[in-house]
């Protein structure tokens, strides 16, 4: 007799014990989502959205056309124009513009005149003293008390770092701001911007 294998023995045990071990089936639950979202439904919603947008666009175009069709009435009396005539700005003579062009040297870098930087209330004494100086920069650390200005002497190229209250050729630095500094000499004050 041939020797039985382990698989054959297991098969005999299962056959003799009856029908075998029955595995109960898991009950199928119907408590899932009842509404399923499909690609066709998504396409339908997108088509509806596009149609709504096109309808809104059509209404906007129609209201714009109605506004274009309205007659516009310009009331010149509200603008201060009398007699229906609009005053146009007059151009200056050609000689005025050519003179301005002749004053500009194209081989030198453009710099604004010092008189533009001087405030209106400054007197000539302080302005003459500050003519050779140029405000180059403003620097400070974390506190406004640490602020200092960088003033360049344009005649010799030296740069001075000065704080509030310090003097440069009898000119006192009164106040330092982020983009300008106020200088004082005797009873005069002058603001120089960067």
Residue frames as a rotation matrix with the C-alpha (Angstrom) as fourth column:
UNK 1
0.573 0.820 0.000 0.00
0.820 -0.573 0.000 0.00
0.000 0.000 -1.000 0.00
UNK 2
-0.174 -0.626 0.760 1.20
0.585 -0.686 -0.431 3.39
0.792 0.370 0.486 -0.85
UNK 3
-0.550 -0.149 -0.822 1.84
0.803 -0.363 -0.473 5.88
-0.228 -0.920 0.319 1.83
UNK 4
0.489 0.815 0.310 -0.74
0.851 -0.525 0.038 8.64
0.193 0.245 -0.950 2.21
UNK 5
-0.584 -0.627 0.516 0.30
0.514 -0.777 -0.363 12.25
0.629 0.054 0.776 1.93
UNK 6
-0.820 0.217 -0.530 -0.78
0.394 -0.459 -0.797 14.93
-0.416 -0.862 0.291 4.32
UNK 7
-0.738 0.564 -0.371 -3.13
-0.670 -0.681 0.296 16.40
-0.085 0.467 0.880 1.76
UNK 8
-0.437 0.572 -0.694 -4.88
-0.186 0.697 0.692 13.10
0.880 0.431 -0.198 1.22
UNK 9
-0.648 0.170 -0.742 -5.31
0.728 0.425 -0.538 12.60
0.224 -0.889 -0.400 4.98
UNK 10
-0.845 0.335 -0.417 -6.86
-0.084 -0.853 -0.516 16.06
-0.528 -0.401 0.748 5.31
UNK 11
-0.603 0.632 -0.486 -9.21
-0.703 -0.133 0.699 15.28
0.377 0.763 0.525 2.45
UNK 12
-0.468 0.406 -0.785 -10.38
0.327 0.905 0.273 12.06
0.821 -0.129 -0.557 4.14
UNK 13
-0.776 0.166 -0.609 -11.00
0.588 -0.161 -0.793 13.85
-0.230 -0.973 0.027 7.41
UNK 14
-0.774 0.495 -0.395 -13.11
-0.514 -0.855 -0.065 16.43
-0.370 0.152 0.916 5.69
UNK 15
-0.494 0.596 -0.633 -15.10
-0.521 0.380 0.764 13.81
0.696 0.708 0.122 3.80
UNK 16
-0.501 0.269 -0.822 -15.79
0.559 0.826 -0.070 11.72
0.660 -0.495 -0.564 6.88
UNK 17
-0.857 0.150 -0.492 -16.81
0.380 -0.461 -0.802 14.59
-0.347 -0.875 0.338 9.11
UNK 18
0.167 0.981 -0.098 -19.66
0.536 -0.174 -0.826 15.49
-0.827 0.086 -0.555 6.91
UNK 19
0.781 0.239 0.576 -20.03
0.623 -0.353 -0.698 18.10
0.036 0.904 -0.425 4.36
UNK 20
-0.247 -0.920 0.304 -17.05
0.795 -0.372 -0.479 20.04
0.554 0.123 0.824 5.60
UNK 21
-0.425 0.016 -0.905 -16.73
0.697 -0.632 -0.338 23.28
-0.577 -0.775 0.257 7.41
UNK 22
0.272 0.606 0.748 -19.24
0.903 -0.428 0.019 25.81
0.332 0.670 -0.664 6.18
UNK 23
-0.797 -0.534 -0.284 -18.03
0.587 -0.794 -0.157 29.40
-0.142 -0.292 0.946 6.15
UNK 24
0.215 0.947 -0.239 -20.87
0.799 -0.312 -0.515 31.78
-0.562 -0.080 -0.824 6.81
UNK 25
-0.219 -0.206 0.954 -21.27
0.823 -0.564 0.067 34.51
0.524 0.800 0.293 4.26
UNK 26
-0.814 -0.095 -0.572 -21.08
0.423 -0.774 -0.472 38.11
-0.398 -0.627 0.670 5.47
UNK 27
0.238 0.967 0.095 -24.37
0.827 -0.150 -0.542 39.91
-0.510 0.207 -0.835 5.19
UNK 28
-0.539 -0.343 0.769 -24.40
0.759 -0.594 0.267 42.52
0.365 0.728 0.580 2.45
UNK 29
-0.269 0.421 -0.866 -25.23
0.620 -0.613 -0.490 45.90
-0.737 -0.669 -0.096 3.92
UNK 30
0.015 0.387 0.922 -27.38
0.939 -0.323 0.120 48.21
0.344 0.863 -0.369 1.90
UNK 31
0.725 0.232 -0.648 -26.51
0.548 -0.765 0.339 51.22
-0.417 -0.601 -0.682 4.09
UNK 32
-0.407 -0.888 0.214 -24.12
0.837 -0.269 0.477 52.73
-0.366 0.373 0.852 1.51
UNK 33
-0.664 0.163 -0.730 -24.50
-0.239 -0.971 0.001 55.99
-0.709 0.175 0.683 -0.35
UNK 34
0.109 0.823 0.557 -27.75
0.538 0.422 -0.729 55.91
-0.836 0.379 -0.397 -2.25
UNK 35
0.934 0.173 -0.311 -26.70
-0.121 -0.669 -0.734 58.77
-0.335 0.723 -0.604 -4.54
UNK 36
0.137 -0.912 0.387 -23.81
0.700 0.366 0.614 58.01
-0.701 0.186 0.688 -6.86
UNK 37
0.476 -0.092 -0.875 -22.06
-0.403 -0.907 -0.124 60.73
-0.781 0.412 -0.469 -8.82
UNK 38
0.379 -0.316 0.870 -21.22
0.713 0.699 -0.057 59.71
-0.590 0.641 0.490 -12.36
UNK 39
-0.690 -0.720 -0.076 -19.24
0.447 -0.506 0.738 61.30
-0.569 0.475 0.671 -15.14
UNK 40
-0.462 0.597 0.656 -22.40
0.735 -0.157 0.660 61.85
0.497 0.787 -0.366 -17.16
UNK 41
0.597 0.686 -0.417 -23.93
0.800 -0.469 0.374 63.83
0.061 -0.557 -0.829 -14.30
UNK 42
0.001 -0.700 -0.714 -20.76
0.511 -0.613 0.602 65.91
-0.859 -0.366 0.358 -13.99
UNK 43
-0.839 -0.281 0.465 -20.84
0.536 -0.284 0.795 66.66
-0.091 0.917 0.389 -17.71
UNK 44
0.036 0.942 0.333 -24.49
0.839 -0.210 0.502 67.69
0.542 0.261 -0.799 -17.45
UNK 45
0.598 0.140 -0.790 -23.72
0.682 -0.606 0.409 70.07
-0.421 -0.783 -0.457 -14.57
UNK 46
-0.447 -0.840 -0.309 -20.82
0.452 -0.510 0.732 71.60
-0.772 0.187 0.607 -16.51
UNK 47
-0.654 0.288 0.700 -23.02
0.681 -0.179 0.710 72.13
0.330 0.941 -0.079 -19.55
UNK 48
0.487 0.863 -0.132 -25.66
0.819 -0.399 0.411 73.83
0.302 -0.309 -0.902 -17.39
UNK 49
0.288 -0.475 -0.832 -22.94
0.578 -0.607 0.546 76.05
-0.764 -0.638 0.099 -15.85
UNK 50
-0.775 -0.591 0.221 -21.65
0.503 -0.367 0.783 77.07
-0.382 0.718 0.582 -19.29
UNK 51
-0.256 0.767 0.588 -25.20
0.781 -0.194 0.593 77.89
0.570 0.611 -0.550 -20.45
UNK 52
0.646 0.460 -0.609 -25.78
0.749 -0.540 0.385 80.07
-0.152 -0.705 -0.693 -17.36
UNK 53
-0.169 -0.801 -0.575 -22.51
0.461 -0.580 0.672 81.93
-0.871 -0.152 0.467 -17.97
UNK 54
-0.804 -0.089 0.587 -23.43
0.591 -0.218 0.776 82.50
0.059 0.972 0.228 -21.62
UNK 55
0.239 0.954 0.182 -26.85
0.853 -0.295 0.430 83.84
0.464 0.053 -0.884 -20.58
UNK 56
0.525 -0.116 -0.843 -25.21
0.594 -0.660 0.460 86.28
-0.610 -0.742 -0.277 -18.12
UNK 57
-0.597 -0.800 -0.057 -22.75
0.456 -0.398 0.796 87.39
-0.660 0.449 0.603 -20.82
UNK 58
-0.490 0.498 0.716 -25.61
0.769 -0.140 0.624 87.99
0.411 0.856 -0.314 -23.24
UNK 59
0.601 0.742 -0.295 -27.45
0.789 -0.493 0.366 90.11
0.126 -0.453 -0.882 -20.66
UNK 60
0.148 -0.647 -0.748 -24.31
0.478 -0.616 0.626 92.17
-0.866 -0.450 0.218 -20.00
UNK 61
-0.802 -0.425 0.420 -23.80
0.550 -0.249 0.797 92.77
-0.235 0.870 0.434 -23.72
UNK 62
-0.054 0.879 0.474 -27.44
0.844 -0.213 0.491 93.81
0.533 0.427 -0.731 -24.11
UNK 63
0.701 0.308 -0.644 -27.26
0.651 -0.645 0.400 96.29
-0.292 -0.699 -0.652 -21.18
UNK 64
-0.293 -0.875 -0.384 -23.99
0.446 -0.481 0.755 97.70
-0.845 0.050 0.532 -22.60
UNK 65
-0.702 0.105 0.705 -25.62
0.687 -0.163 0.708 98.23
0.189 0.981 0.043 -25.99
UNK 66
0.428 0.904 0.016 -28.53
0.841 -0.405 0.360 100.04
0.332 -0.140 -0.933 -24.32
UNK 67
0.426 -0.355 -0.833 -26.07
0.496 -0.678 0.542 102.36
-0.757 -0.644 -0.113 -22.57
UNK 68
-0.675 -0.721 0.157 -24.29
0.493 -0.282 0.823 103.04
-0.550 0.633 0.545 -25.87
UNK 69
-0.346 0.620 0.704 -27.57
0.847 -0.115 0.518 103.95
0.403 0.776 -0.485 -27.54
UNK 70
0.485 0.544 -0.684 -28.36
0.805 -0.583 0.107 106.67
-0.340 -0.603 -0.721 -24.99
UNK 71
0.466 -0.265 0.844 -27.73
0.413 -0.779 -0.472 110.26
0.783 0.569 -0.253 -26.00
UNK 72
-0.061 -0.584 -0.810 -25.00
0.993 -0.117 0.010 111.94
-0.100 -0.803 0.587 -23.95
UNK 73
0.728 0.329 0.602 -25.54
0.381 -0.924 0.045 115.56
0.571 0.197 -0.797 -23.00
UNK 74
-0.305 -0.886 -0.350 -22.43
0.910 -0.162 -0.382 117.48
0.282 -0.435 0.855 -22.04
UNK 75
0.832 0.552 -0.065 -23.34
0.534 -0.763 0.364 120.36
0.151 -0.337 -0.929 -19.79
UNK 76
-0.036 -0.921 0.389 -20.53
0.691 -0.304 -0.656 122.87
0.722 0.245 0.647 -20.41
UNK 77
0.329 0.185 0.926 -21.86
-0.353 -0.885 0.303 125.33
0.876 -0.427 -0.226 -17.85
UNK 78
1.000 0.023 -0.005 -20.99
-0.006 0.432 0.902 122.89
0.023 -0.902 0.432 -15.06
UNK 79
0.378 -0.925 0.038 -17.37
0.925 0.379 0.012 122.87
-0.025 0.031 0.999 -16.26
UNK 80
0.190 -0.287 -0.939 -17.11
0.362 -0.868 0.339 126.64
-0.912 -0.405 -0.061 -16.26
UNK 81
-0.815 -0.426 0.393 -17.06
0.499 -0.172 0.849 126.98
-0.294 0.888 0.353 -20.05
UNK 82
0.023 0.826 -0.563 -19.22
0.073 -0.563 -0.823 129.72
-0.997 -0.022 -0.073 -21.49
UNK 83
0.218 0.163 -0.962 -20.42
-0.831 -0.486 -0.271 130.03
-0.512 0.858 0.030 -25.02
UNK 84
0.939 0.213 0.270 -19.70
-0.080 0.898 -0.432 126.38
-0.334 0.384 0.861 -25.85
UNK 85
0.601 -0.788 -0.133 -16.01
-0.327 -0.091 -0.941 127.10
0.729 0.609 -0.313 -26.45
UNK 86
0.889 -0.364 -0.278 -13.38
0.447 0.557 0.700 125.06
-0.100 -0.747 0.658 -24.65
UNK 87
0.723 -0.691 -0.028 -10.20
-0.690 -0.723 0.019 126.86
-0.033 0.005 -0.999 -23.71
UNK 88
0.839 -0.507 -0.198 -7.18
0.412 0.829 -0.379 124.92
0.356 0.236 0.904 -24.95
UNK 89
0.536 -0.727 -0.428 -3.73
0.321 -0.294 0.900 125.31
-0.781 -0.620 0.076 -23.43
UNK 90
0.946 -0.238 -0.221 -1.46
-0.319 -0.542 -0.777 127.49
0.065 0.806 -0.589 -25.51
UNK 91
0.584 -0.811 0.038 1.94
0.811 0.585 0.018 126.22
-0.037 0.020 0.999 -26.58
UNK 92
0.476 -0.513 -0.714 4.94
0.023 -0.805 0.593 128.47
-0.879 -0.299 -0.371 -26.05
UNK 93
0.705 -0.285 -0.649 7.13
-0.703 -0.396 -0.590 129.76
-0.089 0.873 -0.480 -28.83
UNK 94
0.867 -0.436 -0.240 9.67
0.284 0.830 -0.480 127.43
0.409 0.348 0.843 -30.44
UNK 95
0.084 -0.882 0.463 12.49
-0.252 -0.468 -0.847 129.66
0.964 -0.046 -0.262 -29.18
UNK 96
0.352 0.115 0.929 11.54
-0.930 -0.072 0.361 128.83
0.108 -0.991 0.082 -25.58
UNK 97
0.939 0.067 0.338 12.02
-0.133 0.976 0.175 125.09
-0.318 -0.209 0.925 -26.14
UNK 98
0.651 -0.757 0.060 15.23
0.381 0.257 -0.888 125.43
0.656 0.601 0.456 -28.16
UNK 99
0.140 -0.586 0.798 16.71
-0.676 -0.646 -0.355 127.62
0.724 -0.490 -0.486 -25.42
UNK 100
0.593 0.139 0.793 15.98
-0.744 0.470 0.474 124.86
-0.307 -0.872 0.382 -22.86
UNK 101
0.957 -0.258 0.134 17.64
0.290 0.890 -0.353 122.30
-0.028 0.377 0.926 -25.13
UNK 102
0.432 -0.834 0.342 20.70
0.055 -0.354 -0.933 124.52
0.900 0.422 -0.107 -25.56
UNK 103
0.315 -0.279 0.907 21.12
-0.889 -0.421 0.179 124.83
0.332 -0.863 -0.381 -21.79
UNK 104
0.816 0.060 0.575 21.42
-0.343 0.851 0.398 121.07
-0.465 -0.522 0.715 -21.33
UNK 105
-0.121 -0.911 -0.395 24.89
-0.993 0.118 0.032 119.60
0.018 0.395 -0.918 -21.80
UNK 106
0.779 0.534 -0.329 24.38
-0.556 0.831 0.031 116.04
0.289 0.159 0.944 -23.01
UNK 107
0.158 -0.811 -0.563 27.92
0.008 0.572 -0.820 115.02
0.987 0.125 0.097 -21.99
UNK 108
-0.823 -0.339 0.455 27.38
-0.433 -0.145 -0.890 115.67
0.368 -0.929 -0.028 -18.27
UNK 109
-0.622 0.645 -0.445 25.06
0.712 0.701 0.021 113.69
0.326 -0.304 -0.895 -16.00
UNK 110
-0.088 0.708 0.700 21.83
0.030 -0.701 0.713 115.47
0.996 0.084 0.040 -15.26
UNK 111
-0.626 -0.032 -0.779 21.52
0.774 0.097 -0.626 116.89
0.096 -0.995 -0.036 -11.74
UNK 112
0.525 0.830 0.188 18.75
0.744 -0.555 0.373 119.04
0.414 -0.056 -0.909 -10.41
UNK 113
-0.117 -0.541 0.833 19.77
-0.001 -0.838 -0.545 122.50
0.993 -0.064 0.097 -9.46
UNK 114
-0.779 -0.247 -0.577 20.52
0.553 0.163 -0.817 123.10
0.296 -0.955 0.010 -5.80
UNK 115
-0.853 0.484 0.194 17.82
-0.517 -0.835 -0.189 125.75
0.070 -0.261 0.963 -5.76
UNK 116
-0.033 0.861 -0.507 15.22
-0.456 0.438 0.774 123.01
0.889 0.257 0.379 -6.30
UNK 117
-0.100 -0.083 -0.991 16.40
0.611 0.782 -0.127 121.28
0.786 -0.618 -0.027 -3.14
UNK 118
-0.956 -0.274 -0.105 16.39
0.256 -0.604 -0.755 124.43
0.144 -0.748 0.648 -1.04
UNK 119
-0.110 0.965 -0.237 13.13
0.982 0.069 -0.174 125.20
-0.152 -0.252 -0.956 0.71
UNK 120
0.276 0.330 0.903 11.42
0.643 -0.761 0.082 128.47
0.714 0.558 -0.422 -0.06
UNK 121
0.976 0.215 0.019 12.04
0.125 -0.636 0.762 130.00
0.176 -0.741 -0.648 3.40
UNK 122
0.368 -0.908 -0.199 15.85
0.858 0.249 0.450 129.60
-0.359 -0.336 0.871 3.23
UNK 123
0.858 -0.155 -0.489 17.98
-0.203 -0.978 -0.046 132.74
-0.471 0.139 -0.871 3.02
UNK 124
0.810 -0.530 -0.252 21.00
-0.247 0.081 -0.965 133.13
0.532 0.844 -0.065 0.74
UNK 125
0.078 -0.846 0.528 23.56
-0.987 -0.139 -0.078 132.88
0.139 -0.515 -0.846 3.57
UNK 126
0.056 0.013 0.998 22.65
-0.486 0.874 0.016 129.30
-0.872 -0.486 0.055 4.45
UNK 127
0.919 0.330 0.216 22.06
0.033 0.483 -0.875 128.41
-0.393 0.811 0.433 0.81
UNK 128
0.607 -0.769 -0.201 25.53
-0.628 -0.309 -0.714 129.69
0.487 0.560 -0.671 -0.12
UNK 129
-0.153 -0.679 0.718 27.11
-0.950 0.301 0.083 127.69
-0.272 -0.670 -0.691 2.69
UNK 130
0.102 0.294 0.950 25.30
-0.218 0.939 -0.267 124.50
-0.971 -0.180 0.160 1.65
UNK 131
0.687 0.198 -0.699 25.96
-0.692 -0.115 -0.712 124.90
-0.222 0.973 0.058 -2.08
UNK 132
-0.158 -0.846 -0.509 29.15
-0.896 0.339 -0.286 122.82
0.414 0.411 -0.812 -2.00
UNK 133
-0.794 -0.073 0.604 27.52
-0.429 0.771 -0.470 120.04
-0.431 -0.632 -0.643 0.05
UNK 134
-0.262 0.692 -0.672 25.27
-0.721 0.323 0.613 117.30
0.641 0.645 0.415 -1.20
UNK 135
0.003 0.359 0.933 23.07
-0.859 0.479 -0.182 115.02
-0.513 -0.801 0.310 0.94
UNK 136
-0.588 -0.369 -0.719 24.07
-0.725 0.635 0.267 111.51
0.359 0.678 -0.641 -0.10
UNK 137
-0.232 0.513 -0.826 22.15
0.156 0.858 0.489 109.31
0.960 -0.015 -0.279 2.33
UNK 138
0.051 0.314 0.948 20.46
-0.945 -0.292 0.148 108.75
0.323 -0.903 0.282 5.66
UNK 139
-0.208 -0.167 -0.964 21.25
0.017 0.985 -0.174 105.77
0.978 -0.052 -0.202 7.90
UNK 140
-0.101 0.089 0.991 20.15
-0.974 -0.212 -0.080 104.55
0.203 -0.973 0.108 11.30
UNK 141
-0.959 -0.208 -0.192 20.07
-0.151 0.949 -0.275 101.37
0.239 -0.235 -0.942 13.31
UNK 142
-0.488 0.816 -0.309 16.96
0.762 0.571 0.306 100.42
0.426 -0.086 -0.900 15.25
UNK 143
0.132 0.523 -0.842 16.27
0.839 -0.512 -0.186 103.75
-0.528 -0.682 -0.506 16.98
UNK 144
0.744 0.190 0.641 15.66
0.559 -0.703 -0.441 107.19
0.366 0.686 -0.629 15.46
UNK 145
0.880 -0.459 -0.121 18.25
-0.250 -0.666 0.703 108.61
-0.403 -0.588 -0.701 17.88
UNK 146
0.090 -0.889 0.449 20.92
0.314 0.453 0.835 106.60
-0.945 0.066 0.320 16.06
UNK 147
0.787 0.292 0.543 20.14
0.591 -0.108 -0.799 108.36
-0.175 0.950 -0.258 12.76
UNK 148
-0.110 -0.817 -0.566 22.98
0.176 -0.577 0.798 109.98
-0.978 -0.012 0.207 10.87
UNK 149
0.913 0.367 -0.178 23.25
-0.071 -0.286 -0.956 111.78
-0.401 0.885 -0.235 7.57
UNK 150
0.003 -0.897 0.441 25.92
0.790 0.273 0.549 111.34
-0.613 0.347 0.710 4.92
UNK 151
0.881 0.210 -0.423 26.89
-0.010 -0.887 -0.461 114.71
-0.472 0.411 -0.780 3.48
UNK 152
0.270 -0.791 0.549 29.41
0.934 0.353 0.050 114.87
-0.233 0.500 0.834 0.64
UNK 153
0.251 -0.338 -0.907 31.67
-0.113 -0.941 0.320 117.84
-0.961 0.023 -0.274 0.05
UNK 154
0.853 0.208 0.478 31.54
0.400 0.327 -0.856 118.13
-0.334 0.922 0.196 -3.74
UNK 155
0.783 -0.602 -0.156 34.69
-0.610 -0.697 -0.376 120.26
0.117 0.390 -0.913 -3.97
UNK 156
-0.239 -0.963 0.120 37.08
-0.969 0.231 -0.084 117.73
0.053 -0.136 -0.989 -2.46
UNK 157
-0.037 0.297 -0.954 35.01
-0.450 0.847 0.281 114.51
0.892 0.440 0.103 -2.48
UNK 158
-0.956 -0.292 0.010 34.98
-0.128 0.389 -0.912 113.95
0.263 -0.874 -0.409 1.30
UNK 159
0.014 0.978 -0.208 31.93
0.041 0.207 0.977 112.41
0.999 -0.022 -0.037 2.95
UNK 160
-0.808 -0.204 0.552 30.89
-0.489 -0.289 -0.823 113.38
0.328 -0.935 0.134 6.48
UNK 161
-0.216 0.731 -0.647 28.73
0.531 0.644 0.550 111.26
0.819 -0.225 -0.528 8.77
UNK 162
-0.875 -0.059 0.480 26.85
-0.266 -0.770 -0.580 113.58
0.404 -0.635 0.658 11.10
UNK 163
-0.443 0.750 -0.491 24.14
0.871 0.491 -0.036 113.17
0.214 -0.443 -0.871 13.75
UNK 164
0.529 0.719 0.451 21.52
0.509 -0.694 0.509 115.61
0.679 -0.039 -0.733 15.00
UNK 165
0.955 -0.117 -0.273 23.11
0.157 -0.582 0.798 118.58
-0.252 -0.805 -0.537 16.77
UNK 166
0.035 -0.993 0.114 26.52
0.719 0.104 0.687 118.20
-0.694 0.058 0.718 15.10
UNK 167
0.637 0.126 -0.760 27.95
-0.226 -0.913 -0.341 121.02
-0.737 0.389 -0.553 12.98
UNK 168
0.079 -0.598 0.797 29.54
0.928 0.336 0.160 121.25
-0.364 0.727 0.582 9.57
UNK 169
-0.680 -0.417 0.603 31.03
0.600 -0.790 0.130 124.70
0.422 0.450 0.787 8.75
UNK 170
-0.953 0.299 -0.043 28.86
-0.177 -0.667 -0.724 126.31
-0.245 -0.682 0.689 11.47
UNK 171
-0.240 0.904 -0.353 25.77
-0.790 0.029 0.612 124.67
0.564 0.426 0.707 9.95
UNK 172
-0.689 0.047 0.723 23.90
-0.586 0.551 -0.595 122.53
-0.426 -0.833 -0.352 12.48
UNK 173
-0.722 0.521 -0.456 21.96
0.019 0.673 0.739 119.38
0.692 0.525 -0.496 11.61
UNK 174
-0.530 0.599 0.600 18.59
-0.843 -0.447 -0.299 120.10
0.089 -0.665 0.742 13.26
UNK 175
0.236 0.707 0.667 16.40
-0.593 0.648 -0.477 117.11
-0.770 -0.283 0.572 12.29
UNK 176
-0.827 -0.474 -0.303 16.98
-0.542 0.527 0.654 113.92
-0.150 0.705 -0.693 10.32
UNK 177
0.330 0.934 0.141 14.12
-0.729 0.346 -0.590 112.24
-0.600 0.092 0.795 8.44
UNK 178
0.283 -0.194 0.939 14.16
0.287 0.952 0.109 109.13
-0.915 0.239 0.325 6.23
UNK 179
0.348 -0.082 0.934 14.36
0.936 0.096 -0.340 111.09
-0.062 0.992 0.110 2.98
UNK 180
0.405 -0.200 0.892 15.59
0.225 -0.924 -0.309 114.54
0.886 0.326 -0.329 4.01
UNK 181
-0.136 -0.471 -0.872 17.47
0.990 -0.027 -0.140 116.52
0.042 -0.882 0.470 6.63
UNK 182
0.850 0.407 0.334 16.87
0.363 -0.913 0.188 119.98
0.382 -0.039 -0.924 8.12
UNK 183
-0.216 -0.968 -0.128 19.96
0.916 -0.156 -0.369 122.19
0.337 -0.197 0.921 8.44
UNK 184
0.854 0.504 -0.126 20.18
0.513 -0.777 0.365 125.38
0.086 -0.377 -0.922 10.47
UNK 185
-0.358 -0.926 0.122 22.53
0.876 -0.378 -0.301 128.37
0.324 -0.001 0.946 10.46
UNK 186
-0.991 0.030 0.130 21.94
-0.086 -0.885 -0.457 131.31
0.101 -0.464 0.880 12.80
UNK 187
-0.427 0.899 0.093 18.16
-0.385 -0.087 -0.919 131.93
-0.818 -0.428 0.383 12.47
UNK 188
-0.072 0.347 -0.935 17.79
-0.996 0.027 0.086 130.22
0.055 0.938 0.343 9.12
UNK 189
-0.119 0.070 0.990 16.60
-0.235 0.967 -0.097 126.70
-0.965 -0.244 -0.098 8.33
UNK 190
-0.111 0.045 -0.993 16.81
-0.994 0.001 0.111 124.73
0.006 0.999 0.045 5.11
UNK 191
0.402 0.296 0.867 15.54
-0.302 0.936 -0.180 121.28
-0.865 -0.190 0.465 4.13
UNK 192
-0.325 -0.530 -0.784 17.57
-0.943 0.118 0.311 119.20
-0.072 0.840 -0.538 1.70
UNK 193
0.700 0.625 0.346 16.03
-0.548 0.781 -0.301 116.08
-0.458 0.021 0.889 0.17
UNK 194
-0.129 -0.712 0.690 17.83
0.054 0.690 0.722 113.02
-0.990 0.130 -0.050 -1.10
